[in-house]
Amino acid sequence: MMEEDLGYRRVQRTGRGSYVISLPKTWAERIGLRKGSEIAFTARDDSSMVLVPRGIMEGREEIVRKGPKEYTVRLGRKDDPRSVCRKIISLYVVSSDIIHVRFKDNEFFPDHKKAVSNLVKNALLGSEIIDETANEITIKILIDHHQFPVENAIRRMAILALSAINDAVSALKIMDENLVRDVIDARNNVNRLNLYVIRQLKFGLEEGRFEELGFKTPKESLGYRIVANDIKSIADSAMNIARKVAAFRKMIEDQMLFVKEPVDEEAYSQILEFNSLAHQLFEDSLGALFKRDYDHADRTISEIEASVVKEGDLITVISSKKLDPNVSSILSLILDNSRRTIEYSRNIAEVTLNRTIEEVSEQDL
């Protein structure tokens, strides 16, 4: 009998004391294993073990391998292009491989085609329009689930979101229109990555392949969904600040508003300091999450609780200044974003506590 060396696999232990080991993907796919498949274990006298799929044990095929998940969206002239795009997004996140957008009665709808094209280009990571006719657009999702792991996507989202906030805060000081555009671009990229993360998490749960995504149990993917949503909220807030700054800048340029100094130096410097603290706490909470470090997450929560006093001091400083209402409004937005970022940091730290508590506690038998 021919043998194939598939390398070594590390044995892991779950919170309930069971030992688990992942199966080689090439072997599992070759014999047609899927979620719910059963495998027979036979122990030998020489301490080795033989694994045989139940279907093969019983002399039958276990499954028929699945083809690509392919769907069709049909639309007419009265259909709202935005509604059509929402359908495509929903199909993308449920791990469809090919999406056909078919126009009824061979009609040509320029607005719909433009909306679909912009959606694929700007929102759906790893997708391309591979075919286009007068009455149909075919979208194929080309990215492989293993090419861009969930944690890498989360890291990239966090970098973009925190950078967007820093640019928005800087834009208030130097009134640079380019910074405002950079914030909007970063927010759009965060949204693309967020949809991709949702797609990955759904794939892992539905296919029972959560371990390939780096999770020990399926419930860990729920925590990462919370994290991705929190990062998206930070990016959305950055865009709101940037738009407020852009409107403020235009009022000054159009001479609808006259201000000697757009920003009070004392208030601005303290806003920067608090914003920096919020970002540091957020990065610490993410670091604890990725390292599965319970103690690090616990220390981060203690630091978060101590930050409440600093927020109160900042509110007092801003209230004591005779600032232009527009400036005061923008500073309040920035302060609110920093506070929310700290709250998100606590959420992420608590996700780490919940996913690792069984690993650092002794279970009574």
NUTOR-168631 format. One record per residue (C-alpha): residue number from 1; y, x, z. Coordinates in Angstrom, 3 decimals. Each point is the difference from the previous one (the first is absolute). Example, Ala and Ser with C-alpha at 12.3 -4.5 7.8 and 13.67 -1.06 7.14 Angstrom:
% residues 2
<lumti->1 v->-4.500 u->12.300 w->7.800>
<lumti->2 v->3.440 u->1.370 w->-0.660>
This chain:
% residues 365
<lumti->1 v->0.000 u->0.000 w->0.000>
<lumti->2 v->3.389 u->1.445 w->-1.012>
<lumti->3 v->2.495 u->0.559 w->2.816>
<lumti->4 v->3.790 u->0.137 w->-0.146>
<lumti->5 v->2.137 u->1.807 w->2.544>
<lumti->6 v->2.788 u->-2.410 w->1.074>
<lumti->7 v->1.507 u->2.280 w->2.634>
<lumti->8 v->0.619 u->-0.636 w->3.682>
<lumti->9 v->1.511 u->-3.023 w->1.727>
<lumti->10 v->1.618 u->0.040 w->3.431>
<lumti->11 v->-1.460 u->-2.375 w->2.583>
<lumti->12 v->2.647 u->-2.125 w->1.751>
<lumti->13 v->-0.105 u->-2.185 w->3.063>
<lumti->14 v->1.564 u->-3.442 w->0.246>
<lumti->15 v->1.718 u->-1.378 w->3.057>
<lumti->16 v->-3.141 u->-1.923 w->0.923>
<lumti->17 v->-2.153 u->3.101 w->0.085>
<lumti->18 v->-1.779 u->-0.401 w->-3.350>
<lumti->19 v->-0.399 u->2.940 w->-2.349>
<lumti->20 v->1.128 u->-0.459 w->-3.602>
<lumti->21 v->-0.066 u->2.102 w->-3.160>
<lumti->22 v->1.432 u->-0.746 w->-3.445>
<lumti->23 v->-2.274 u->-0.114 w->-3.055>
<lumti->24 v->0.745 u->2.220 w->-3.025>
<lumti->25 v->2.011 u->-2.078 w->-2.440>
<lumti->26 v->-1.749 u->1.330 w->-3.114>
<lumti->27 v->-3.415 u->-0.958 w->1.375>
<lumti->28 v->1.144 u->-3.410 w->1.238>
<lumti->29 v->1.575 u->-0.913 w->-3.351>
<lumti->30 v->-2.918 u->1.321 w->-2.011>
<lumti->31 v->-2.506 u->-2.253 w->1.748>
<lumti->32 v->2.370 u->-2.968 w->0.131>
<lumti->33 v->0.807 u->-0.328 w->3.707>
<lumti->34 v->2.761 u->-2.379 w->1.025>
<lumti->35 v->1.350 u->-1.699 w->3.116>
<lumti->36 v->-2.865 u->-1.813 w->1.723>
<lumti->37 v->-2.766 u->2.082 w->-1.579>
<lumti->38 v->-2.857 u->0.811 w->2.352>
<lumti->39 v->-1.620 u->3.417 w->0.378>
<lumti->40 v->-3.375 u->0.749 w->1.595>
<lumti->41 v->-0.174 u->3.009 w->2.369>
<lumti->42 v->-3.290 u->1.835 w->0.472>
<lumti->43 v->-0.276 u->2.794 w->2.595>
<lumti->44 v->-2.428 u->2.854 w->-0.662>
<lumti->45 v->-1.858 u->2.334 w->2.334>
<lumti->46 v->2.053 u->2.999 w->-1.172>
<lumti->47 v->3.202 u->-1.667 w->1.343>
<lumti->48 v->1.188 u->-0.947 w->-3.507>
<lumti->49 v->0.812 u->-3.525 w->-1.077>
<lumti->50 v->-0.466 u->-1.804 w->-3.318>
<lumti->51 v->2.521 u->-2.618 w->-1.172>
<lumti->52 v->-1.197 u->-2.521 w->-2.594>
<lumti->53 v->1.962 u->-3.068 w->-1.185>
<lumti->54 v->-1.805 u->-3.216 w->0.807>
<lumti->55 v->0.004 u->-1.094 w->-3.632>
<lumti->56 v->-1.841 u->3.137 w->-1.053>
<lumti->57 v->-2.425 u->-0.394 w->2.923>
<lumti->58 v->-0.836 u->-3.465 w->-1.246>
<lumti->59 v->-0.258 u->1.098 w->-3.623>
<lumti->60 v->3.074 u->-1.755 w->-1.357>
<lumti->61 v->3.587 u->0.814 w->-1.023>
<lumti->62 v->2.442 u->-0.253 w->2.925>
<lumti->63 v->3.024 u->-1.118 w->-2.017>
<lumti->64 v->1.541 u->-0.130 w->-3.403>
<lumti->65 v->2.929 u->2.384 w->-0.086>
<lumti->66 v->3.350 u->-1.734 w->-0.146>
<lumti->67 v->2.323 u->0.379 w->-2.931>
<lumti->68 v->3.800 u->0.219 w->0.212>
<lumti->69 v->1.854 u->-2.852 w->1.694>
<lumti->70 v->1.844 u->-1.685 w->-2.852>
<lumti->71 v->2.401 u->-2.954 w->0.185>
<lumti->72 v->2.256 u->-2.018 w->-2.305>
<lumti->73 v->3.411 u->-1.481 w->0.828>
<lumti->74 v->1.048 u->-2.742 w->-2.419>
<lumti->75 v->3.615 u->-1.037 w->-0.267>
<lumti->76 v->2.313 u->-2.270 w->-1.931>
<lumti->77 v->3.686 u->0.116 w->-0.825>
<lumti->78 v->0.960 u->-2.025 w->3.102>
<lumti->79 v->-1.785 u->2.361 w->2.396>
<lumti->80 v->2.390 u->2.046 w->2.137>
<lumti->81 v->-0.360 u->3.733 w->-0.858>
<lumti->82 v->0.303 u->0.818 w->3.693>
<lumti->83 v->-2.909 u->-2.310 w->0.798>
<lumti->84 v->-2.096 u->1.668 w->-2.699>
<lumti->85 v->0.784 u->3.408 w->1.500>
<lumti->86 v->-1.081 u->-1.197 w->3.440>
<lumti->87 v->-3.356 u->-1.037 w->-1.449>
<lumti->88 v->-0.444 u->3.432 w->-1.555>
<lumti->89 v->0.902 u->1.703 w->3.289>
<lumti->90 v->-2.563 u->-2.138 w->1.846>
<lumti->91 v->-2.697 u->0.951 w->-2.517>
<lumti->92 v->0.977 u->3.659 w->0.335>
<lumti->93 v->-0.374 u->0.036 w->3.787>
<lumti->94 v->-3.418 u->-1.727 w->-0.094>
<lumti->95 v->-1.305 u->3.013 w->-1.967>
<lumti->96 v->-0.130 u->-1.456 w->-3.513>
<lumti->97 v->-0.660 u->2.597 w->-2.701>
<lumti->98 v->1.317 u->-1.809 w->-3.084>
<lumti->99 v->2.606 u->-2.783 w->-0.171>
<lumti->100 v->0.659 u->-1.972 w->-3.196>
<lumti->101 v->3.319 u->-1.851 w->-0.237>
<lumti->102 v->-0.522 u->-2.573 w->-2.737>
<lumti->103 v->2.768 u->-2.137 w->-1.506>
<lumti->104 v->-0.924 u->-3.579 w->-0.883>
<lumti->105 v->0.105 u->-1.241 w->-3.592>
<lumti->106 v->0.656 u->3.527 w->-1.292>
<lumti->107 v->3.640 u->-0.325 w->1.013>
<lumti->108 v->2.149 u->3.085 w->0.478>
<lumti->109 v->1.900 u->0.063 w->3.308>
<lumti->110 v->2.322 u->3.044 w->0.103>
<lumti->111 v->1.164 u->-0.636 w->3.589>
<lumti->112 v->-3.561 u->-0.194 w->1.285>
<lumti->113 v->-1.102 u->3.114 w->-1.873>
<lumti->114 v->2.975 u->1.947 w->1.312>
<lumti->115 v->-0.710 u->-1.117 w->3.579>
<lumti->116 v->-3.679 u->0.988 w->-0.257>
<lumti->117 v->0.854 u->3.349 w->-1.566>
<lumti->118 v->2.548 u->0.823 w->2.735>
<lumti->119 v->-2.477 u->-1.054 w->2.675>
<lumti->120 v->-2.710 u->2.334 w->-1.290>
<lumti->121 v->2.456 u->2.857 w->-0.374>
<lumti->122 v->1.819 u->-0.355 w->3.314>
<lumti->123 v->-2.349 u->-1.698 w->2.467>
<lumti->124 v->-3.695 u->0.491 w->-0.753>
<lumti->125 v->-1.062 u->3.552 w->0.788>
<lumti->126 v->-2.686 u->1.311 w->-2.338>
<lumti->127 v->0.221 u->-2.854 w->-2.529>
<lumti->128 v->0.744 u->0.112 w->-3.700>
<lumti->129 v->0.392 u->-2.468 w->-2.853>
<lumti->130 v->-2.883 u->1.046 w->-2.258>
<lumti->131 v->0.331 u->-2.707 w->-2.639>
<lumti->132 v->2.734 u->-2.355 w->-1.141>
<lumti->133 v->-0.047 u->-2.642 w->-2.732>
<lumti->134 v->2.299 u->-2.873 w->-0.903>
<lumti->135 v->-1.627 u->-2.278 w->2.573>
<lumti->136 v->-1.708 u->2.291 w->2.522>
<lumti->137 v->0.627 u->2.982 w->2.267>
<lumti->138 v->-2.935 u->1.901 w->1.512>
<lumti->139 v->0.550 u->1.967 w->3.202>
<lumti->140 v->-2.552 u->2.527 w->1.214>
<lumti->141 v->0.040 u->1.542 w->3.466>
<lumti->142 v->-0.984 u->3.613 w->-0.589>
<lumti->143 v->0.299 u->1.599 w->3.424>
<lumti->144 v->-3.240 u->0.830 w->1.795>
<lumti->145 v->-0.391 u->-0.943 w->3.662>
<lumti->146 v->-0.828 u->3.594 w->0.929>
<lumti->147 v->2.873 u->1.679 w->-1.832>
<lumti->148 v->2.726 u->-1.037 w->2.433>
<lumti->149 v->-1.290 u->-0.735 w->3.538>
<lumti->150 v->1.681 u->-2.606 w->2.189>
<lumti->151 v->1.314 u->2.533 w->2.515>
<lumti->152 v->1.654 u->2.018 w->-2.772>
<lumti->153 v->1.677 u->-3.160 w->-1.306>
<lumti->154 v->1.196 u->-0.892 w->3.525>
<lumti->155 v->1.410 u->3.515 w->0.475>
<lumti->156 v->1.874 u->-0.229 w->-3.285>
<lumti->157 v->1.371 u->-3.438 w->0.906>
<lumti->158 v->1.294 u->1.329 w->3.321>
<lumti->159 v->1.697 u->3.012 w->-1.618>
<lumti->160 v->1.747 u->-2.216 w->-2.556>
<lumti->161 v->1.052 u->-2.657 w->2.527>
<lumti->162 v->1.459 u->2.454 w->2.537>
<lumti->163 v->1.744 u->1.917 w->-2.780>
<lumti->164 v->1.497 u->-3.271 w->-1.265>
<lumti->165 v->1.471 u->-0.733 w->3.432>
<lumti->166 v->1.512 u->3.497 w->0.231>
<lumti->167 v->1.554 u->-0.413 w->-3.458>
<lumti->168 v->1.413 u->-3.411 w->0.921>
<lumti->169 v->1.591 u->1.406 w->3.157>
<lumti->170 v->1.416 u->2.974 w->-1.930>
<lumti->171 v->1.392 u->-2.318 w->-2.677>
<lumti->172 v->2.236 u->-1.630 w->2.607>
<lumti->173 v->1.557 u->3.362 w->0.822>
<lumti->174 v->0.494 u->1.458 w->-3.479>
<lumti->175 v->0.098 u->-3.218 w->-2.067>
<lumti->176 v->-2.348 u->1.431 w->-2.644>
<lumti->177 v->-1.198 u->-2.584 w->-2.524>
<lumti->178 v->-2.960 u->2.218 w->-0.963>
<lumti->179 v->-1.359 u->-0.191 w->3.536>
<lumti->180 v->0.047 u->-3.786 w->-0.178>
<lumti->181 v->-2.070 u->0.103 w->-3.209>
<lumti->182 v->-2.406 u->2.473 w->1.604>
<lumti->183 v->-0.539 u->-2.414 w->2.881>
<lumti->184 v->-0.837 u->-2.867 w->-2.361>
<lumti->185 v->-2.409 u->2.189 w->-1.994>
<lumti->186 v->-1.736 u->1.145 w->3.190>
<lumti->187 v->-0.364 u->-3.569 w->1.209>
<lumti->188 v->-1.575 u->-1.039 w->-3.321>
<lumti->189 v->-2.478 u->2.883 w->0.238>
<lumti->190 v->-0.904 u->-1.012 w->3.547>
<lumti->191 v->-0.735 u->-3.518 w->-1.253>
<lumti->192 v->-2.282 u->1.402 w->-2.729>
<lumti->193 v->-1.919 u->2.046 w->2.529>
<lumti->194 v->-0.223 u->-2.966 w->2.369>
<lumti->195 v->-1.713 u->-2.126 w->-2.655>
<lumti->196 v->-2.367 u->2.882 w->-0.690>
<lumti->197 v->-0.880 u->0.323 w->3.693>
<lumti->198 v->-0.725 u->-3.747 w->0.205>
<lumti->199 v->-2.246 u->0.347 w->-3.063>
<lumti->200 v->-1.872 u->2.903 w->1.590>
<lumti->201 v->-0.481 u->-1.753 w->3.325>
<lumti->202 v->-1.273 u->-3.200 w->-1.622>
<lumti->203 v->-2.400 u->2.046 w->-2.122>
<lumti->204 v->-1.394 u->1.776 w->3.055>
<lumti->205 v->-0.557 u->-3.256 w->1.892>
<lumti->206 v->-1.432 u->-2.025 w->-2.872>
<lumti->207 v->-2.345 u->2.721 w->-1.219>
<lumti->208 v->-1.003 u->1.188 w->3.463>
<lumti->209 v->1.221 u->3.497 w->-0.879>
<lumti->210 v->2.553 u->0.459 w->2.762>
<lumti->211 v->-1.474 u->3.401 w->0.902>
<lumti->212 v->1.006 u->1.308 w->-3.423>
<lumti->213 v->3.589 u->-0.824 w->0.971>
<lumti->214 v->-0.315 u->2.091 w->3.168>
<lumti->215 v->-0.663 u->-2.819 w->2.495>
<lumti->216 v->-2.803 u->-0.128 w->2.548>
<lumti->217 v->-0.003 u->-3.796 w->0.216>
<lumti->218 v->1.340 u->-2.818 w->-2.225>
<lumti->219 v->2.508 u->-1.113 w->2.662>
<lumti->220 v->1.890 u->3.297 w->-0.316>
<lumti->221 v->1.234 u->-1.083 w->-3.427>
<lumti->222 v->1.920 u->-2.849 w->1.680>
<lumti->223 v->2.009 u->2.540 w->1.982>
<lumti->224 v->0.932 u->1.857 w->-3.178>
<lumti->225 v->1.153 u->-3.268 w->-1.543>
<lumti->226 v->2.454 u->-0.364 w->2.915>
<lumti->227 v->1.198 u->3.575 w->-0.482>
<lumti->228 v->0.611 u->-0.462 w->-3.735>
<lumti->229 v->1.955 u->-3.212 w->0.602>
<lumti->230 v->2.175 u->1.685 w->2.643>
<lumti->231 v->0.838 u->2.876 w->-2.365>
<lumti->232 v->0.881 u->-2.480 w->-2.743>
<lumti->233 v->2.373 u->-1.744 w->2.445>
<lumti->234 v->1.772 u->3.318 w->0.700>
<lumti->235 v->0.520 u->0.538 w->-3.743>
<lumti->236 v->1.271 u->-3.572 w->-0.453>
<lumti->237 v->2.487 u->0.540 w->2.810>
<lumti->238 v->1.191 u->3.241 w->-1.624>
<lumti->239 v->0.723 u->-1.899 w->-3.205>
<lumti->240 v->2.000 u->-2.631 w->1.912>
<lumti->241 v->2.109 u->2.744 w->1.593>
<lumti->242 v->0.530 u->1.702 w->-3.381>
<lumti->243 v->1.137 u->-3.239 w->-1.624>
<lumti->244 v->2.405 u->-0.638 w->2.863>
<lumti->245 v->1.410 u->3.512 w->-0.420>
<lumti->246 v->0.322 u->-0.524 w->-3.769>
<lumti->247 v->1.930 u->-3.253 w->0.545>
<lumti->248 v->2.244 u->1.737 w->2.554>
<lumti->249 v->0.657 u->2.856 w->-2.439>
<lumti->250 v->0.908 u->-2.444 w->-2.786>
<lumti->251 v->2.473 u->-1.830 w->2.240>
<lumti->252 v->1.778 u->3.294 w->0.667>
<lumti->253 v->-0.003 u->0.986 w->-3.694>
<lumti->254 v->1.355 u->-3.421 w->-1.017>
<lumti->255 v->2.684 u->0.346 w->2.675>
<lumti->256 v->-1.183 u->-3.159 w->1.709>
<lumti->257 v->-0.367 u->2.018 w->3.187>
<lumti->258 v->2.094 u->2.866 w->1.376>
<lumti->259 v->-1.470 u->2.330 w->2.610>
<lumti->260 v->1.171 u->3.459 w->1.040>
<lumti->261 v->-3.394 u->1.274 w->1.106>
<lumti->262 v->-3.082 u->-2.020 w->-1.081>
<lumti->263 v->-1.992 u->1.153 w->3.031>
<lumti->264 v->0.874 u->0.841 w->3.590>
<lumti->265 v->-1.402 u->3.492 w->0.641>
<lumti->266 v->-1.180 u->-0.639 w->3.558>
<lumti->267 v->-1.787 u->-3.234 w->-0.847>
<lumti->268 v->-1.486 u->1.475 w->-3.176>
<lumti->269 v->-1.349 u->3.141 w->1.713>
<lumti->270 v->-1.680 u->-2.067 w->2.724>
<lumti->271 v->-1.465 u->-2.326 w->-2.634>
<lumti->272 v->-1.449 u->3.068 w->-1.746>
<lumti->273 v->-1.479 u->1.268 w->3.255>
<lumti->274 v->-1.661 u->-3.333 w->0.796>
<lumti->275 v->-1.265 u->-0.344 w->-3.569>
<lumti->276 v->-1.510 u->3.496 w->0.238>
<lumti->277 v->-1.743 u->-0.948 w->3.256>
<lumti->278 v->-1.444 u->-3.141 w->-1.611>
<lumti->279 v->-1.376 u->2.013 w->-2.906>
<lumti->280 v->-1.541 u->2.593 w->2.312>
<lumti->281 v->-1.767 u->-2.697 w->2.016>
<lumti->282 v->-1.237 u->-1.598 w->-3.212>
<lumti->283 v->-1.382 u->3.289 w->-1.285>
<lumti->284 v->-1.657 u->0.664 w->3.369>
<lumti->285 v->-1.697 u->-3.396 w->-0.050>
<lumti->286 v->-1.302 u->0.606 w->-3.527>
<lumti->287 v->-1.252 u->3.447 w->0.975>
<lumti->288 v->-1.965 u->-1.494 w->2.891>
<lumti->289 v->-1.418 u->-2.663 w->-2.319>
<lumti->290 v->-1.258 u->2.445 w->-2.613>
<lumti->291 v->-1.469 u->2.362 w->2.626>
<lumti->292 v->-1.555 u->-2.859 w->1.991>
<lumti->293 v->1.728 u->1.480 w->3.062>
<lumti->294 v->0.093 u->-2.503 w->2.882>
<lumti->295 v->1.971 u->2.257 w->2.376>
<lumti->296 v->2.656 u->0.779 w->-2.639>
<lumti->297 v->0.466 u->-3.708 w->-0.696>
<lumti->298 v->0.258 u->-0.740 w->3.729>
<lumti->299 v->2.691 u->2.673 w->0.479>
<lumti->300 v->1.924 u->-1.362 w->-3.000>
<lumti->301 v->0.112 u->-3.471 w->1.559>
<lumti->302 v->1.446 u->1.495 w->3.193>
<lumti->303 v->2.740 u->1.702 w->-2.040>
<lumti->304 v->0.692 u->-3.260 w->-1.819>
<lumti->305 v->0.500 u->-1.845 w->3.282>
<lumti->306 v->2.501 u->2.658 w->1.094>
<lumti->307 v->2.076 u->-0.444 w->-3.175>
<lumti->308 v->1.236 u->-3.462 w->0.991>
<lumti->309 v->2.809 u->1.495 w->2.114>
<lumti->310 v->1.369 u->1.981 w->-2.960>
<lumti->311 v->0.229 u->-3.138 w->-2.127>
<lumti->312 v->2.033 u->-1.732 w->2.716>
<lumti->313 v->2.407 u->2.935 w->0.194>
<lumti->314 v->0.519 u->-0.114 w->-3.777>
<lumti->315 v->0.795 u->-3.695 w->0.014>
<lumti->316 v->2.641 u->0.675 w->2.665>
<lumti->317 v->1.592 u->2.784 w->-2.090>
<lumti->318 v->0.203 u->-2.129 w->-3.157>
<lumti->319 v->1.380 u->-2.986 w->1.903>
<lumti->320 v->2.728 u->2.117 w->1.563>
<lumti->321 v->1.325 u->1.191 w->-3.382>
<lumti->322 v->2.563 u->-1.898 w->-2.021>
<lumti->323 v->-1.989 u->0.297 w->-3.205>
<lumti->324 v->0.480 u->-1.778 w->-3.294>
<lumti->325 v->-2.334 u->-3.044 w->0.063>
<lumti->326 v->-1.759 u->1.249 w->-3.147>
<lumti->327 v->-0.691 u->3.396 w->1.583>
<lumti->328 v->-1.090 u->-1.618 w->3.242>
<lumti->329 v->-2.403 u->-2.233 w->-1.930>
<lumti->330 v->-1.576 u->2.972 w->-1.804>
<lumti->331 v->-0.322 u->2.010 w->3.214>
<lumti->332 v->-1.671 u->-2.994 w->1.646>
<lumti->333 v->-2.461 u->-0.196 w->-2.902>
<lumti->334 v->-0.851 u->3.689 w->0.370>
<lumti->335 v->-0.415 u->-0.368 w->3.751>
<lumti->336 v->-2.211 u->-3.058 w->-0.507>
<lumti->337 v->-2.159 u->1.948 w->-2.469>
<lumti->338 v->-0.405 u->2.861 w->2.477>
<lumti->339 v->-1.003 u->-2.448 w->2.712>
<lumti->340 v->-2.526 u->-1.673 w->-2.305>
<lumti->341 v->-1.380 u->3.388 w->-1.022>
<lumti->342 v->-0.627 u->0.763 w->3.668>
<lumti->343 v->-1.724 u->-3.379 w->0.386>
<lumti->344 v->-2.189 u->0.794 w->-3.017>
<lumti->345 v->-0.816 u->3.360 w->1.590>
<lumti->346 v->-1.307 u->-1.833 w->3.045>
<lumti->347 v->-2.077 u->-2.304 w->-2.235>
<lumti->348 v->-1.608 u->2.998 w->-1.687>
<lumti->349 v->-0.636 u->1.779 w->3.296>
<lumti->350 v->-1.685 u->-3.138 w->1.338>
<lumti->351 v->-2.180 u->-0.146 w->-3.128>
<lumti->352 v->-1.144 u->3.537 w->0.862>
<lumti->353 v->-0.736 u->-0.993 w->3.606>
<lumti->354 v->-2.064 u->-2.971 w->-1.119>
<lumti->355 v->-2.034 u->1.923 w->-2.593>
<lumti->356 v->-0.795 u->2.925 w->2.321>
<lumti->357 v->-0.298 u->-1.557 w->3.479>
<lumti->358 v->-3.790 u->-0.286 w->-0.249>
<lumti->359 v->-0.234 u->3.671 w->-0.937>
<lumti->360 v->1.877 u->1.154 w->3.123>
<lumti->361 v->-1.611 u->-2.434 w->2.456>
<lumti->362 v->-3.438 u->-0.061 w->1.563>
<lumti->363 v->-2.023 u->-3.096 w->-0.778>
<lumti->364 v->-1.966 u->-1.536 w->2.851>
<lumti->365 v->-3.581 u->-0.725 w->-1.014>
